[in-house]
Amino acid sequence: MSEVSPASGAGHGGGAAQLASQALTTAPREDSDDPTSQNDALTRLLCERMNTTPEEVRTMDGLRHARIDSQLGELVVVAEGPALTGVYFPGHWHLPEPDAFGESVEATTDPVIRDLAGQLEEYLAGERQAFEIPVRTDGDAFSEQVWMMLREIPYGERTTYGALAERLGNRHLAQRVGQVVGRNPVSIVIPCHRVVGSDGSLTGYAGGLERKQRLLDLEDPTTAESRLF
């Protein structure tokens, strides 16, 4: 099951992300039988929403990846078409097969990856609470349900694996939920770091517990302050 949607969260202009997502999945009403007209309309909308040029939009084709520097280390960012499909840490658990990364490109010349890098920099500086970028995941039905619930966790808040399992109708699914959370392909943007153990412990994180704690402290500085006393 493949899903394209804007990354969720409170703050920073969700409307733009929604329109960008709609551009990926809907054709324009006018001249709807003309493929050229449809492509031109899609190109114009993506240019507007992603602050890019028609030439760059036309390069957003196929599976590709780039490495970007961040405060959390060098990240591997994967995109396919105009959607973000992966964000992986150094030493990431549960990496996909090598052919799932596609060709290597320069982050500064790819509109999707460049856009994510800029938004990520703002997020890590405490200047952004939500990501405005189309995201595509390709999991089974259960995984997609869990990843969608992760997107609904507000900035600065936490939930537990058990709570997610209860939302799915069976609290005994907590372990299975944890496995799916750990295999979230789009780290940070789909905020699996906001899921903790029933006692509030950090438990696992594909990018390492130190990074998970850092992300939680970024979103809720009072947690960092409380550990000092």
N, C-alpha and C positions, 0 to 999 in steps of 0.2 A: 504494500500500500504506500503510495507516494502522496505527500501533502505539501502544498505550497501555501505559505501564509506569512504575514509580517510577524516579526518577533513581538511578543506581547510585553506589557508592563505599563506602569503609570508614568506620567511625565511626558516630556519632549515629543509633541506632535505625532500622535498615533494616526491621525488622518492621512498624512503623507505616506506612511507605510501601508495603510489600507489601500490607497489608490495605486501605489506601485504594485501591490500584490494583485489587485484586480486586473492590472495591465497584463499580467502573466497568464491569466486564465480566461479572460473575456475578450471577445472581438468587438470592435466599434459597431454601432448600429448602422451608421451611414455606409453605403456601398459595401454591405456585409458580404456580398457575393464576389467581391473583387479582392483577391489575395494581396495584390500590391497595395491597395488602399488600407487593408488591415495592417500590413506590416509597417506602412508609413505612420499610421496612427499610433501603433505600439511604440515605434521608435521615438516619436515626438513626446509621448507621455513619459517614457523612461528617461529621455534627455532632461525633461523638466524635473522629474522626481529625484534623479540621481545626480543632477548638476553635471552632466557630461555632454559629449558631442555625438552626433549621428555616427561618425566614424568609429568612436569608441564603442558605441552600442553594438555595432555590427561585428566587433571583435568578441563580444560576449557569447561565445558559442563553444560547446563542448565542455569536457571535464578538464579542470586545470587546478594548479595549486601554487602557492607562493609562501615564502617565509617572511614573517614580520617580527620586528623587535618590539618588546613590550616590557612593562615593569614586572611581568610575571615570567619573563624569559622569552626565548624565541618560539613563536607559535607558527604552526603550519595551518594555513587557511585554504580551504577547498571551496571551489565554486563550480557550478554547472549552469550554463546559460546565464540568465540574470539573477540567479538565486545562490545564496550561501548554503553550502551543504556540509561543511565540517570546520571545526576549530579544535586543534590538538596541541597539548602541552608537550614540552620535553619530557621524555620518559612516560608518556601517556599510556595508561592501561587500555587494553582492548582496542588496539589500532586496527583499522580495516586492512584488507589485502592491498599490496602495493599498487595494483592496477586501479584501485578506487580513488587514487589521488590525481590521475590524469597527468598531462604534461606540465612541466615547470614553466612559470611565467614570472615576470617582474611585478611585484606588488604595486609599484607606482604607476604602471601602465594599464592595469586591469581595473575597470571602474568598480566592480563589486568588491574586490579585495581591498582596493584603496579606500573605498567608502567605509568598509568595516574597520580598517586600521585607524581611520580618523575618529570614528565613533568610539572605538575601544579606548583610544587615548583620552577622550573626553570622560568616558565612564570611570577609568582608573584615576582620573584627576578629581573625581567627585562632581563633575559638571554635567553628567547625564545619568538618567535613571532608567531609560528604556532604549532599545535599539530599533532604529527605523531602517530595516533592510529585509527584503524578502528572504525567507528561509524555506528550504525544502528538505524534508526528511523522508526516508524510504524504509520504514520498518513494517513489521506485521501489525495487525489490528490492535493487539494488546499494547505493543510498544508505542504506537501512535497515540493511544489514549493516555498513556502515562506521560509522554513528552508534551502533550497538549496541556495536561494539568500543571506540569512544571512551568509552562509559559504564563499560567494564571496566578502564580505566586507573586504577590506584590513586592516591589523593591523594599528591602529592609526588614522583611518578615521571613519567618521560617515555618516549615511544616515537618511532619514526620512520615516515615515510610508507612507506618500503620495508618495514619490519617488518610494517605493517598489510597491505601488498600480499602479502607472503609468507604471512600467515595466510589470505588469500583464495585462495592456491594459485598465484599468479603474480606474481613480483617486478616484472614489467614493467608492472604496473597502478599503480605508485607515483604517476605523474602524475595518473591518473584519481582515485585515492584522494585526492590533494591537492585536486583540484577539489571533491570532495564534502565534505571536511573544511572547506573554505573557505565552503561553503554550509550549514553547520550552522545550523539556525534557532533553536536554544536555547542561546545562548552561555553560558558559565560552568557552567551546570547540566549540559549535555552538554559535557565538558571538552576541547574541541578545542585549547585552549591547551597541552595536554600533548604535542602532536605537534610534533616539530622535524625539521630536516633531518638527513641522514645524518652530517654533520660536527658536529652539535649546534647549528648556527645556527638562529635563530628562524624564518627564511623569512617567509611571509606570515601575516597574522591579520586577520580581518574588522574587528576593533576597533582595529587599529593595533599596531605592534610594541611601543610603549611600554607599552600595557596588557597585552600578552602577557607581557612581561618582568616586569611588576609582579605578575601572577598567579603566575608561576613562582617568583618570589622569596618571595611570601607562603607558598607551599606548601613551599618548601625554602629557608630563609634562608641556607644555606651558599652558595648560588649568588651571592647578593648580596654576601656577605662576600668571596668569592674574587675578585670584580671590583675590590675595593678595594686589592688587593695585587699 
